[in-house]
C-alpha cells in the first residue's frame, strides 16, 4: 500500500546483519556527505542554521519532534526549526532517536546497544541499560549492523550535540518493518519511556522526487494528517497520496513507519497536541532543482498545559509562511535601499499583501553586520498595519538609531535584517513569570525605560536575573538592581530572520 524508499544492500551485507555484533562505538558515515566532517566548520554551519531558521517560541513540555535528515544544505534549517521549538534548558534524561531503515528490511526494530555514537563534535553516550532491556523484546532482537550504513539517525546527532547543554543519553532505534501491527506492538513496548522526562526525535523526510508543486501539496496533506493525531487518518492520507498523478512521487514520507509509531504513542492522550513548525523542500535550496524534489517538515508534539503555557502563545495566533517571512524582510531591505539611493520610502500596494501584513502589530527591525548590532528600533504597540510598522522601523533602524551613524550604501550589502513581530505588553508582579526565549522584557521607572527582545537572553545564555540586570543597567539606565523598584512588563515575539546571502 505504501511505497517506501528502501535501498537493499548486497546479499553479503544482508547476511552480515545477522552475525554477532562486536562491542564498538558507531562511527560516522554521513560526515563529509550530509554535513561537514570538520568540527569547527560543522559547529559554524549548525550555528548559522539556528540563526536563520524559522523559530517558534521555545517550550517546556515538548515530548517529540519530527525532523528531516537530508544534507544540511537542503533540510538543515527546517531541522533547526524543529529543535528550536524545544526549550534549550529543558532537561531530558534520554533522547529516543528513531528512524526508518533506508538500507535493509526485517520484521521489527534494531536498537544500538554495543557502544556510543561518534560525530566530528565528539561522542554521545548510548543508554545501554535501556537498549539492553529492549533487546530482550522479540521485535527489537535484531543485530546492530542495521545502523552501520544508516544515515537518518546520525544526521540528527550533531544537532543534538549543539543544542542540548545537558548531554542526554541516546536510545537509537531503526524501524525496518512496514507491518502496521508490528509497529503498534513496538509502540506499546516503548510506551513506558514515553514520558515527560524523555524526548522522542523522529527522523524523516517527506515526499521523494515529485515536482515542486506536487511536493508542496502532498507534504502539506501528510503533515496535516500527522497534526490530526489520528493514525487511521494518517494511513488514509498516505494511501491517497500514492495515487497522486505525478510519476516522480515514490513516497510521501520515507519514514512513515516511524511517524506512525509516534502517532500510536500519542493516540488517545488529550493532553498532547501536534503542531507544524516549518516546511521547505529541496527545490527551495540554491543547490536543488524544482523537477524532482524531496520535502522536509518540522513537526512538534507538545504537552498542552505544560510549564508556563498558561496562555496561548503568540506563535499560535500569528503564522508566517516562508514566502511571507521572505517578503516582509525584502520590504525592509528594499525600503532601506530606496532611502539610500532615491531618498524616499518604497510604495506598497496593500491590496496584494498577505492578510497578516495588514493586521496591527508592533515590530522591531534589527540590523547586524558580521553579527554585531548596527541598529534596532521599533514599536511595542501600534494601530498601524504590520507592513507600515516594518517600513517605519527599518528606516529608523538604518538612519535614526542614536547609537550609530546612518547606514551607508557600502554597508548595506553586508547588513543582515531581522524582524521581531511583537504581541501586547503585559505587566507582571514577579520575575517568575518570565520565560526565557518566550518573553521579551520592558522595564520602566519614571521617565526611564528600556527593553530587550526575547531572543537576546537565549543568544547570550542568560538567566532570568541576568536578563533583568542587563536590561535594567544597559537599556533603562537604572543600574543592575534597578528593576527591583521599577514596573516590569513582558511581551512575546516571533523572530523572522533573513536568508543568508
ABEGO torsion letter per residue (X at the ends): XBBBBBBBBBAAAAAAAABBBBBBBBBBAABGAABBABAAAAAAAAAAAAAABBBBBBBBGBABBBBBABBAAAAAAAAAAAAAABBAABBBABBBBBBBBAABBBBEBBBBAABBBBBAAEBBBBBAAAAAAAAABAAABBBAAAAAABAAAAAAAAAAAAABAAGBBBBBBBBABABAAAAAAAAAAAAAABBAABBBBBBBBBBBGBBAAAAAAAAAAAAAAAAAGBAAAAAAAAAAAAABBBAABABABAAAAAAAAAAAAABGBAABBBBBABBBBAAABAABBAABBBBBBBBBBBBAABEABABBBAAAABBBBAAAAAAAAAAAAAAAAAAAAAGBBBBBBAAABBAAAABBBBBBBBBBBGGBBAEBBBBABBABBAAAAAAAAAAAAAAABAABBBBBAAAAAABBBBBBBBBBBBBBABAAABBBGABBBBBBBEABBBBBBAAAAAAAGBBAAAAAAAAAAAAAGAEAAAAAABBBBBBBBBBBBBBBX
